[in-house]
Amino acid sequence: MSLNPAQRAAVEHGSGPLLINATAGSGKTRTITERTASLLERGVDPQRLLLVTFTNKAAREMKARIAKLVGQDLANALWAGTFHSVCRRLLRSFASDAHREGRTADFSIYDEDDTLGCVKGAMNELLLDAKTFKPQEIREFISRMKAHGHEPADIAKEANGDDLAIAQYQTWKRYEAILKGNNAFDFDDLLNVAMRAAESESEVGEMLRKKWTHVLVDEYQDTSDVQFRLVRAFAASRNVTVVGDINQSLYAWRGAKPDNIIDFAKTHYPDAAVVDMKTNYRSTKRIVTFANAFVENGDAEAAKDEGEAVVVRGFRDEDAEARFVADDIQARMRKGVPSGECVVLYRNHVLSRAIEDQLRNRGIRYDVVGGTTFYERRVVKDILAYLRLIANPESNLDFERIVNVPPRGLGDKAVAKIRERGREKGISLTKAVNAALAEGVITGKPAESVQRFMLTLKHAHADLASKPSSTVADCLLTATGYRKFLSDRVEKLKSDKKHADAEKAQRDAEHIEAMVAAIAAYENRTSKPTLQGYLDEVALITAQDDAKGDKVLLSTVHGYKGLEADCVWIIGFENGILPPENSTPTEVDEEKRVAFVACSRARKYMAVTYADERMRYGKWKITGPSDFLSLVDEGCFYWPERYRKQMDQR
């Protein structure tokens, strides 16, 4: 298909800033990849071209498309990835640890579970009561502050006199010290540290501002303050292209600033060229009309025909709703719709329970996007901790996780002595082990056990220089006794006739073998594989990256953003859920955008459902259809009579 006039204008734009307003389904991925390829064909050095995407999966798909247009060599040479992956790559490349703010090049990247553990550790050291001050809430507070580019010193004045503010400030300050002591960054640090380096007057800052001659940014409507500052620094050349849609801005709650795209041409780059892409090639006309109703500037035009009417159905309760959805999915699949083209969306994960029950009852295979992923399983996180500790011996968090896994006869007292030596000497726990042994603080069997443990880690680290990471991981599973630990557990449960538990234990054993296979697969698809490279790839996986295409998918709207399917069911379309209770006017506007995004995922068929009552927080609650439905022109959907009357009465 040839480019339409708007797409061609975007692709052929020359120098200077460019804003592409691209509605859902308007071919923005094709446009941004064609523009990238066009720049390369015009002689732009691929190593000086940066393409920032919302997910790693999108980056891979765009590079594959670009390779078909200009060749694999040029595509491989350009920088493409998420803000986090680009900044991680930059931080590892810095020659000086000073610009990494005290971390070495082999720093670890801590995920949400890891950082929550660090917050709890900080609170314990500060003797803060976890019942009075919730660790999860403090962790989220720290993340929000970092999304705006703040540091602990920025909130020091606010901490005077207010108990919560004091707890937040003290915990944040101690949390930063713990991360630094572990030679680790959290996700927010990857952006903030790179931003501070890029904005600095140092040689590194000057290098980063001159590194790229062209910068292209996808999903610009969801950038935060920090990401805006990164784009401004990286695009010092002013050859910056941003692509987005204000109607798809969903992440204000985690720091996204919709004003970034609104103000791009108005304030930041008043000389910017602006291209509006309003034609939706993805969805049928009725689906486009339905989605448009939820946003003030919903002026997308459908390229496809009318299509099936959108189905709007109300049900007595969530179980009746789930039965309808499961039956409807089954009927579509019998007509030849692939299971991977069937997607159930909801506002939050708690709504998936009834749907999962009904799909299981019918033997329909499904995946939950953003649910417990492979890399979140306990045994997999254990092996990741071993590998991270080999790569970064300073990571106390990983040491604590696996020093006695599998059990090595190291009691709490022995571990406490190691921890004490580490605190006294200001050294990592791996170094503290040697100090404790040398001083005779740990003796007997615990001493022998921890010596074997440290020797195993030492040998594994040495093997990385000459052996593939997958081989090192495979040997480590045996040398640490972890493989035998799991197999013994399976046999014990079988002998005790605990068959269900034995099956779960067997799956655990299979997961660690799948882990080795995953590392080998990474090595096969990467030109210069390293253990650190694999660990980085795992750390930066997103919900969208983990989505599979061969099963029915269940997902939050946020988790499915950027994806699409032939058939989509949106459940829980009711007041109290969409929008949530007590939403402010600003929040209601964002919830309307959530509805718009949900609807614009569907290509051919869409059903919107709600329940008259739903179990919420342990109690039955009267709900009924969302007031948002009153915004929709009835000509584009089918709604049984009694529910239309119910809405009219409201």
C-alpha positions in Angstrom: 0.0 0.0 0.0 1.4 3.4 -1.0 1.7 6.2 1.6 -1.1 8.7 1.9 -0.4 12.4 1.6 0.0 12.9 5.4 2.3 9.9 5.8 4.4 11.0 2.8 4.8 14.5 4.2 6.1 13.0 7.5 8.4 10.6 5.8 9.9 13.2 3.4 10.3 16.0 6.0 13.8 17.5 5.9 15.7 19.1 8.8 14.3 20.6 11.9 11.6 19.6 14.4 8.6 17.5 13.3 5.4 16.7 15.2 3.3 13.8 13.9 -0.2 13.6 15.4 -1.2 10.0 14.6 -4.6 8.6 15.6 -5.0 4.9 16.5 -4.6 2.7 13.5 -3.3 5.5 11.2 -0.1 3.7 10.3 2.3 5.5 12.6 4.6 2.5 12.9 5.0 2.3 9.2 5.4 6.1 8.9 8.2 6.3 11.6 10.0 3.3 10.1 9.8 4.7 6.6 11.0 8.0 7.8 14.0 6.4 9.6 14.8 4.4 6.4 14.4 7.6 4.3 16.9 9.4 6.6 19.4 6.5 6.2 19.0 6.6 2.4 19.6 10.3 2.5 23.0 9.6 4.0 22.4 10.0 7.8 25.0 7.9 9.7 23.0 5.1 11.3 25.2 5.3 14.5 24.1 8.9 14.8 20.4 8.1 14.5 18.3 7.4 17.6 14.9 5.8 17.5 13.1 5.7 20.9 10.1 3.3 21.2 7.6 2.5 23.9 8.5 -1.2 24.2 11.4 -3.4 23.3 9.1 -5.5 21.1 8.3 -2.4 19.0 12.0 -1.6 18.6 12.7 -5.1 17.3 9.7 -4.9 14.9 10.7 -1.5 13.6 14.4 -2.5 13.1 13.1 -5.6 11.2 11.0 -3.4 8.9 13.9 -0.9 8.4 16.2 -3.8 7.5 13.8 -4.8 4.6 14.0 -1.2 3.3 17.7 -0.3 3.6 19.5 -3.6 4.5 20.4 -5.4 7.7 23.8 -3.6 8.2 22.3 -0.2 8.4 19.4 -1.3 10.5 21.8 -3.0 13.0 23.9 0.1 13.3 21.2 2.5 14.4 20.3 3.0 18.0 16.8 1.8 18.7 15.0 0.9 22.0 13.1 2.2 24.9 14.3 5.1 27.0 15.4 2.6 29.6 17.3 0.4 27.3 19.0 3.3 25.6 20.0 4.9 28.9 21.2 1.5 30.3 23.4 1.1 27.2 24.8 4.6 27.7 25.5 4.1 31.4 27.5 0.9 30.8 29.6 2.7 28.1 30.7 5.6 30.4 34.5 5.5 30.9 34.3 7.0 34.4 32.3 5.6 37.3 31.8 9.2 38.4 29.2 9.8 35.7 27.5 6.6 36.8 27.2 8.3 40.2 29.5 5.8 42.0 28.5 2.6 40.2 30.8 0.4 38.1 30.0 -0.7 34.6 28.7 -4.1 35.8 25.9 -2.5 37.9 22.7 -4.5 38.5 19.3 -3.3 37.6 16.8 -3.9 40.4 13.1 -4.6 39.6 10.1 -3.6 41.6 10.4 -6.6 44.0 14.1 -5.8 44.5 13.5 -2.1 45.2 10.6 -2.9 47.6 13.1 -5.1 49.5 15.6 -2.2 49.6 12.8 0.2 50.9 11.9 -2.3 53.6 15.6 -2.6 54.5 15.9 1.2 54.7 12.8 1.4 56.9 14.1 -1.3 59.2 17.4 0.5 59.7 15.5 3.7 60.5 13.2 1.8 62.9 10.1 3.0 60.9 6.9 1.0 61.6 5.8 -0.7 58.4 2.1 -0.6 59.6 2.2 3.2 60.0 4.2 3.9 56.9 3.5 1.4 54.1 6.7 0.3 52.3 4.8 -0.1 49.0 3.5 3.4 49.2 6.9 4.9 50.0 8.4 3.0 47.1 5.7 4.4 44.8 6.3 7.9 46.2 10.1 7.6 45.4 9.3 6.5 41.9 6.9 9.4 41.3 9.5 11.9 42.5 12.1 10.4 40.2 9.8 10.5 37.2 9.8 14.3 37.7 13.6 14.4 38.0 13.7 15.0 41.8 16.3 13.9 44.3 16.0 13.5 48.1 17.5 17.0 48.7 14.6 18.5 46.7 12.0 17.5 49.3 14.2 18.1 52.4 12.4 21.3 53.3 9.0 19.6 53.0 10.1 17.0 55.6 9.9 19.4 58.5 7.2 18.6 61.0 5.2 16.1 59.0 5.7 12.5 60.1 4.9 11.0 56.7 7.1 13.5 54.8 9.9 12.9 57.3 9.6 9.1 56.8 9.5 9.5 53.0 12.6 11.7 53.0 14.6 9.6 55.4 13.7 6.3 53.7 14.5 7.7 50.2 17.9 9.0 51.4 18.8 5.7 53.0 17.3 3.8 50.0 19.7 5.6 47.7 22.7 4.6 49.9 21.6 1.0 49.8 21.3 1.0 46.0 24.8 2.5 45.7 26.2 0.0 48.2 24.7 -2.8 46.1 26.2 -1.3 42.9 22.7 -1.2 41.6 20.2 1.2 39.9 16.4 1.0 39.9 14.5 1.6 36.6 14.0 5.3 37.3 17.8 5.8 38.0 18.6 4.6 34.5 16.8 7.7 33.1 17.8 10.2 35.8 21.5 9.4 35.9 21.7 9.6 32.1 19.7 12.8 32.1 22.0 14.5 34.7 25.0 13.4 32.7 23.5 14.7 29.4 22.6 18.0 30.9 26.0 18.5 32.6 28.8 20.8 31.4 31.2 17.8 31.6 32.9 16.2 28.6 30.4 13.3 28.9 27.5 15.8 28.7 28.9 17.5 25.6 29.5 14.1 24.0 25.9 13.0 24.7 24.5 16.2 23.2 26.5 15.7 20.1 26.1 12.0 19.8 23.0 11.9 17.5 22.2 14.1 14.6 18.6 12.8 14.4 16.3 11.7 17.1 12.8 10.1 16.6 10.5 9.4 19.5 7.4 7.2 19.4 4.4 7.5 21.9 5.6 11.0 22.8 2.3 11.7 24.6 3.4 9.3 27.4 6.8 10.9 28.1 7.6 12.2 31.6 9.5 15.3 32.7 12.7 13.3 32.8 12.1 11.8 29.3 11.3 15.2 27.9 14.6 16.5 29.3 16.5 13.5 27.8 14.9 14.2 24.3 15.8 17.9 24.6 19.5 17.0 25.4 19.8 14.1 22.9 18.2 16.2 20.2 20.5 19.2 20.6 20.7 19.2 16.7 17.0 20.1 16.7 16.4 17.3 14.1 13.8 15.7 16.3 10.7 13.9 15.2 8.0 13.0 17.8 5.0 10.8 17.1 2.0 10.5 19.3 -1.7 11.0 20.0 -3.0 13.0 22.9 -6.1 10.8 22.9 -3.9 7.9 23.9 -2.2 9.5 26.9 -2.8 7.1 29.8 0.1 7.3 32.2 -0.3 10.6 34.2 -0.5 8.4 37.3 3.1 7.4 36.8 4.6 10.7 35.7 3.6 11.1 32.1 3.0 14.7 31.0 0.4 15.0 28.2 1.6 18.7 27.9 4.8 17.5 26.4 3.0 16.7 23.1 0.5 19.6 23.4 3.4 22.1 23.9 5.8 20.6 21.4 4.9 22.9 18.5 3.3 25.6 20.6 6.1 26.3 23.1 9.2 24.1 22.8 9.6 24.1 19.0 7.4 26.9 17.6 9.0 26.4 14.1 8.1 22.7 14.1 6.4 21.2 11.1 3.1 19.5 12.1 1.5 16.5 10.3 -1.9 15.2 11.2 -2.6 11.6 10.4 -6.4 11.1 11.0 -7.2 8.0 8.8 -7.7 4.8 10.8 -6.8 1.8 8.7 -7.2 -0.7 11.5 -10.8 -0.7 12.6 -14.2 -0.8 10.9 -16.2 2.4 10.7 -18.6 1.4 13.6 -15.7 0.7 15.9 -13.9 4.0 15.0 -17.2 5.9 15.6 -17.7 4.2 18.9 -14.2 5.0 20.1 -14.3 8.6 18.8 -17.2 9.4 21.2 -15.0 9.2 24.3 -12.6 12.0 23.4 -13.3 15.7 22.7 -11.2 15.8 19.5 -12.3 12.3 18.3 -12.1 13.1 14.6 -10.5 9.9 13.3 -11.8 8.8 9.9 -12.3 5.1 9.1 -10.8 3.7 5.9 -12.7 0.4 6.3 -16.4 -0.2 5.7 -19.2 -0.2 8.4 -18.5 -3.7 9.7 -20.4 -5.5 12.4 -22.3 -3.4 15.0 -20.5 -3.1 18.3 -22.2 -5.3 20.9 -23.1 -3.7 24.2 -24.5 -6.1 26.7 -25.4 -5.9 30.4 -25.6 -8.8 32.8 -27.0 -9.6 36.2 -23.5 -10.2 37.7 -19.9 -10.8 36.7 -20.3 -14.5 36.3 -23.1 -14.1 33.8 -20.9 -11.6 32.0 -18.0 -14.0 32.0 -20.2 -16.8 30.6 -21.3 -14.6 27.7 -17.7 -13.6 26.9 -16.4 -17.1 27.0 -19.3 -18.4 24.9 -18.7 -15.6 22.4 -15.0 -16.3 22.2 -15.7 -20.0 21.6 -18.2 -19.2 18.9 -15.8 -16.9 17.1 -13.0 -19.6 17.3 -15.4 -22.2 15.8 -15.9 -19.8 12.9 -12.2 -19.8 12.3 -10.9 -16.8 14.3 -7.5 -17.8 15.7 -7.3 -17.8 19.5 -4.5 -15.3 19.4 -6.9 -12.8 17.7 -9.2 -12.9 20.7 -8.5 -10.4 23.5 -10.3 -9.6 26.7 -9.5 -6.2 28.1 -10.4 -4.7 31.6 -9.6 -1.7 33.7 -7.7 -3.7 36.4 -6.5 -7.2 36.9 -9.0 -8.1 39.6 -11.7 -8.3 36.9 -10.1 -11.3 35.3 -11.0 -13.9 37.8 -14.5 -14.8 36.5 -13.3 -14.8 32.8 -10.4 -17.1 33.7 -12.8 -19.5 35.4 -15.0 -19.7 32.4 -12.2 -20.1 29.9 -10.7 -22.9 32.0 -14.1 -24.6 32.2 -14.2 -24.7 28.4 -10.6 -25.8 27.9 -9.7 -22.6 26.2 -6.0 -21.8 26.5 -5.2 -18.2 27.6 -2.4 -16.0 28.9 -2.7 -13.1 31.2 -0.6 -10.1 30.0 1.2 -8.6 32.9 0.3 -11.4 35.3 3.0 -13.6 36.8 5.5 -13.9 34.1 8.2 -16.6 33.6 10.9 -14.3 35.1 8.8 -13.5 38.2 8.6 -17.2 39.3 10.5 -17.9 42.5 12.9 -20.5 41.1 13.7 -18.3 38.1 14.4 -15.3 40.3 16.7 -17.6 42.4 18.8 -18.4 39.3 18.8 -14.8 38.2 20.1 -13.9 41.6 23.0 -16.3 41.2 23.8 -14.9 37.8 23.5 -11.3 38.9 25.9 -12.0 41.8 28.4 -13.5 39.4 28.2 -10.4 37.2 28.0 -8.0 40.1 29.6 -9.3 43.4 28.6 -6.1 45.2 24.8 -6.9 45.0 24.0 -7.7 48.6 20.3 -8.2 47.8 21.2 -11.2 45.5 23.7 -12.5 48.1 21.0 -12.5 50.8 18.5 -14.2 48.5 20.6 -17.3 47.6 23.4 -17.6 50.2 21.3 -20.4 51.8 19.3 -21.5 48.8 19.4 -24.5 48.6 19.9 -25.0 52.3 23.6 -25.1 53.2 23.5 -25.3 57.0 24.0 -21.5 57.3 21.8 -20.5 60.1 20.5 -17.0 60.7 23.3 -16.3 63.2 26.0 -17.0 60.6 24.4 -14.8 58.0 23.9 -12.1 60.7 27.6 -12.2 61.5 28.5 -11.8 57.8 26.0 -8.9 57.6 27.5 -7.3 60.7 31.1 -7.5 59.3 29.8 -5.9 56.1 28.3 -2.9 58.0 31.3 -2.5 60.3 33.8 -2.4 57.4 31.6 -0.7 54.8 32.1 -3.6 52.4 29.8 -5.9 50.3 28.6 -9.2 51.8 30.7 -11.2 49.4 33.8 -9.4 50.8 32.4 -9.6 54.3 32.4 -13.4 54.1 36.2 -13.5 53.7 36.6 -11.1 56.6 34.3 -13.2 58.8 36.2 -16.4 57.9 39.7 -14.8 58.4 38.7 -13.5 61.8 37.2 -16.8 62.8 33.8 -15.3 63.3 32.3 -18.2 61.4 33.7 -21.7 62.1 32.9 -25.4 61.8 30.4 -26.6 59.2 28.9 -23.2 58.5 32.4 -22.0 57.6 33.0 -25.0 55.3 29.7 -24.5 53.7 30.1 -20.8 53.0 33.6 -21.4 51.7 32.3 -23.9 49.1 29.6 -21.4 48.2 32.1 -18.7 47.5 34.4 -21.0 45.6 31.5 -22.0 43.4 30.8 -18.3 42.6 34.5 -17.7 42.0 34.8 -20.5 39.5 31.6 -19.5 37.7 32.8 -15.9 37.4 36.1 -17.2 35.9 34.3 -19.5 33.5 32.5 -16.4 31.9 35.8 -15.5 30.2 35.9 -18.7 28.2 32.5 -20.3 28.2 29.0 -19.2 27.0 26.8 -17.9 29.7 24.3 -20.7 29.1 27.0 -23.2 29.8 28.0 -21.4 33.0 24.4 -21.2 34.1 23.9 -24.9 33.4 27.0 -25.9 35.4 26.0 -23.5 38.2 22.7 -25.3 38.7 24.6 -28.5 39.4 27.5 -27.0 41.3 25.3 -25.2 43.7 23.1 -28.2 44.3 20.0 -26.3 43.1 19.1 -28.8 40.4 19.4 -31.7 42.9 17.4 -29.7 45.5 14.5 -29.4 43.1 14.6 -33.0 41.9 14.8 -34.4 45.4 11.8 -32.3 46.3 9.8 -33.8 43.4 10.6 -37.3 44.5 9.8 -36.6 48.2 6.4 -35.2 47.3 5.7 -38.2 45.0 6.6 -40.6 47.8 4.3 -38.7 50.2 1.6 -39.1 47.5 1.2 -35.3 47.4 0.6 -35.4 43.6 -0.6 -31.9 43.1 2.4 -30.4 44.9 4.7 -32.8 43.1 3.4 -31.5 39.8 4.1 -27.9 40.8 7.6 -28.9 42.0 8.1 -30.7 38.6 7.2 -27.5 36.8 9.7 -25.6 39.0 12.4 -28.1 37.8 11.3 -27.5 34.2 11.4 -23.8 34.6 15.1 -23.7 35.5 15.9 -25.9 32.5 13.9 -23.4 30.4 16.0 -20.7 31.9 19.2 -22.2 30.5 17.4 -22.6 27.1 16.4 -18.9 27.2 20.0 -17.8 27.8 21.1 -20.1 24.8 18.4 -18.5 22.6 19.6 -15.1 23.6 23.2 -16.1 22.6 21.9 -17.4 19.2 20.2 -14.2 18.2 22.9 -11.8 19.5 26.1 -11.0 17.7 28.1 -10.4 20.9 26.3 -12.1 23.8 27.3 -11.5 27.4 25.8 -12.5 30.7 25.3 -8.8 31.5 23.6 -8.3 28.2 21.2 -11.2 28.9 20.5 -9.9 32.5 19.8 -6.4 31.0 17.4 -7.9 28.5 15.5 -9.7 31.2 15.4 -6.6 33.5 13.8 -4.4 30.8 11.1 -6.8 29.7 7.6 -5.2 29.6 4.2 -6.6 29.7 3.7 -6.0 26.0 7.0 -7.8 25.3 5.8 -10.8 27.1 2.5 -11.1 25.2 2.1 -14.3 23.3 0.2 -14.7 20.1 -1.2 -18.3 20.2 -3.7 -18.1 23.0 -6.6 -15.9 24.1 -5.1 -12.9 25.8 -6.4 -11.3 29.0 -5.0 -7.9 29.8 -5.5 -4.5 31.4 -6.1 -1.7 28.8 -2.7 -0.2 29.8 -1.0 -3.6 29.4 -2.3 -4.0 25.8 -1.6 -0.5 24.7 0.1 -0.4 21.3 -1.3 -3.9 20.3 -4.4 -4.9 18.3 -6.5 -7.9 17.5 -9.4 -8.9 15.3 -11.9 -9.5 18.1 -11.9 -7.6 21.4 -14.1 -7.9 24.5 -14.1 -5.0 27.0 -15.5 -6.1 30.3 -16.5 -4.1 33.4 -17.5 -1.0 31.4 -19.4 0.4 34.3 -19.4 3.3 36.8 -17.0 2.7 39.7 -14.6 1.0 37.3 -14.5 3.1 34.2 -14.3 5.7 35.6 -13.2 4.6 39.1 -15.2 6.0 42.0 -14.4 9.5 43.2 -12.4 10.4 40.1 -11.6 14.0 39.7 -12.5 15.8 36.4 -8.9 15.5 35.2 -8.9 11.8 36.1 -12.3 11.3 34.3 -10.7 12.8 31.1 -7.9 10.3 31.3 -10.4 7.5 31.9 -12.2 8.5 28.7 -8.9 8.1 27.0 -8.6 4.7 28.5 -12.0 3.8 26.9 -10.8 5.2 23.6 -7.6 3.2 23.7 -9.5 0.0 24.7 -11.9 0.4 21.8 -9.3 1.2 19.2 -7.5 -2.1 19.8 -10.2 -4.0 17.8 -10.1 -4.5 14.1 -13.3 -6.3 13.1 -15.5 -7.2 16.1 -15.9 -5.6 19.5 -18.2 -6.3 22.5 -18.5 -4.0 25.5 -20.0 -5.6 28.6 -21.0 -4.6 32.2 -22.7 -6.1 35.2 -25.6 -4.7 37.2 -23.8 -5.8 40.3 -20.3 -6.9 41.0 -18.3 -8.3 44.0 -15.9 -5.6 45.0 -13.7 -5.6 48.1 -15.7 -8.6 49.5 -19.1 -7.0 49.1 -21.7 -7.0 46.3 -22.1 -3.6 44.8 -24.7 -2.2 42.5 -22.9 -0.9 39.4 -24.6 -0.9 35.9 -23.4 0.8 32.7 -20.8 3.5 32.7 -22.1 7.0 32.0 -19.5 7.1 29.2 -21.9 5.0 27.1 -24.3 7.9 26.9 -21.7 9.7 24.7 -21.9 7.1 21.9 -24.1 7.4 18.9 -26.5 4.5 19.0 -26.3 3.9 15.3 -22.9 2.2 15.6 -23.8 -0.5 18.2 -26.4 -3.0 19.3 -27.8 -2.7 22.8 -30.7 -4.9 24.0 -33.8 -2.8 24.8 -34.0 -3.2 28.5 -30.4 -1.9 29.0 -31.0 1.1 26.8 -34.0 2.0 28.9 -32.0 1.5 32.1 -29.4 4.0 30.8 -32.2 6.5 29.8 -33.5 6.4 33.4 -30.1 7.4 34.7 
